[in-house]
Amino acid sequence: MSLNEDLYERIKQRGNKYLEFPAQHLTLVSAFNDKSRRVKRQIFVPVKLRTVAIDHMFLVSPQLLTSGILGVDFFINTCAFTDFAERYALFKVDDKTDI
């Protein structure tokens, strides 16, 4: 999971504080060109999906073109099912299911 560095800075300016850890030996490579950037930090953030809150680690990326990306690791940890055609996702955390 990745979070845009600009978005993270705006979140911090609002007074929100999350656990921040240095990232070692992590590099993000673009799917569209040969540019790569070293990731220097990662944060532990609660993600709220309607009634279910999930704590998860995000990489803070200087090159991410969107606000954030939920990766496969997030979907595996939440036993998620996504139906893009119907535009919904089903998450199961601690035996609670939410859409």
N, C-alpha and C positions, 0 to 999 in steps of 0.2 A: 504494500500500500504506500502510496506517495502523496505528498501534499506540496503544493506550490509554495516556494519560499516567501513570495509576496503576501499570500494569504496568511501564512503563519505569522509574519511580522504584524499584519493588521490585527490578528487575534490577540497577540501579545500586547499591542498598544491599547486594546480595550480592557486590559487588566487580567485577562485569563492566564492562568499559569498551569503548565503541564510539566510532567517529568521530562527532562531533556537529557539525552545521553550522546556522547560522541560516537560517531560511526567510524569504524576502522576498516580499511581495505574494501570499501564499497564504491562501485562505479556504475552509473546508469548510462546505457548506450541507447541512442536514438534508433528507432525503427526506420526512419526516413533518410538518414544520412550517416556519415561515419563519425559524427561528433559524439564524444562521451564526456561526462562530467563526474568528478569525484563528489560523493555525498559525504558531508562532514558531520551531520547531526541527524538524530532520530528522536521522535517524541512519542510518549505514551498518552493517547487521547481517548476519552470516552466517545463512542459513536452512538447516538440515539436514533433508533428506528421505531418510530411511533411510541410504543410502551416498553420496548426492550432497550436497555443500555448495554453496550459491549465495549470493554476496554481493549484497545489494540495499538500496536506499534506502527507508526508512520515514518517513512523516510522523508526528510525535508529536502526537496529537489530544487536547485537553482534553474533548471532547464524545462521543467514541466509546463506545458502550454495550457493546461486546464487547471482548475482549482484543486482537484484531487482525484485519485484513482483508487477504487477498491480492487484489490488483486485477488487472485485465486486463493491465496492463504486465508484471506478474510472469509471467503465463501466456504472453504473447507472447515474452518473453525466454527462457523455458525450453522453448518449443515444447510446452507442456503440453496434454494432453487430459484432460478430466474426464468421468467417467460417474457422474452422481449416482444413477441407478437401481441400478447395481452397486456403488456406494460406493467408487470408487477414482479415482486420478489417475495419469497417466503423464507423466513429465517427461524431457526430453532436454536435457542440458547437456554441452557439449564432447564430443559423440558418445557420451556415456554415457546409457543409458536406465534409469530406475528406476521402480518402482510403489510 
